[in-house]
Amino acid sequence: MKQTTTYYDLLEVVPHADLAEISTAYLRISRELGAAGNPLGAAEAAFRLKLVRHAYEVLSNPSRRSDYDAGLTTRGNAPGGADQPLHIEVAMEPTKWSPIRRLLTIIAGVMIFGMVVQISAVFMAYQRASALSGGDPASPAAEKIYLQEFYQTYGIRAASRAEADLLLADMKRKEQAEREESQQQRLVEQQEREQRRFEEESRRLGAEVSANLRRAEQEADRAREEEIRRKEEAERRAKEEDLARRQREIERFRGRSFSSGE
């Protein structure tokens, strides 16, 4: 199969073919590739069927087809032209590695290589010590190699293996002490954060309670003022009603006196 072709060529349709023509071509080619006794062979037929299926998925989707045509046009290869590049998205995806995956693979390879080098160096040092000492780790040659390895590892020259062992034990004790001190420091910092969080929460709750108390006092003041206003209003209405009643009595009295005078 040509390496320079398009999805239209795969489906054997023209670039302006409609969905019905594309679907018909896809079904026909799929039947041909899936037929028994295909001269291409099972592997080649399966590969072509995968490409044809992907071409159909792209061209049967208006949005994906528009993007595909735009990509061909951008590269100066209008759909339907001769020897246009095929942008295979699915067929090649399983073999493509993303840049992140490549970087992680390189890092993992470097780490594995470094571990192998370290193990090899230790093993070779052990072999040299065994060869020079005849298998006795306490021999002068073995001790010399051990001290040399100790110096290369820690940058400290020891006068003897016993001194190196003491230095190594002391370094381990210091490392353990530093680790415990770091853990203790983290614990203290965590306790301080929790204390600050508790104090901030207490202040927040205190401020909220104070605000609620102020609102309650303001509402109580408004209620007292409203009660006083209602009482004053009631007293005013009572006085007005009493004054009106007295006025009516005076008018009735005057009316009776005028009638008697006549």
Secondary structure, 3 states (H helix, E strand, C coil): CCCCCCHHHHHCCCCCCCHHHHHHHHHHHHHHHHCCCCCCCHHHHHHHHHHHHHHHHHHCCHHHHHHHHHHHHHCCCCCCCCCCCCCCCCCCHHHCCCHHHHHHHHHHHHHHHHHHHHHHHHHHHHHHHHHHHCCCCCCHHHHHHHHHHHHHHHCCCCCCHHHHHHHHHHHHHHHHHHHHHHHHHHHHHHHHHHHHHHHHHHHHHHHHHHHHHHHHHHHHHHHHHHHHHHHHHHHHHHHHHHHHHHHHHHHHHHHHHHHHHC
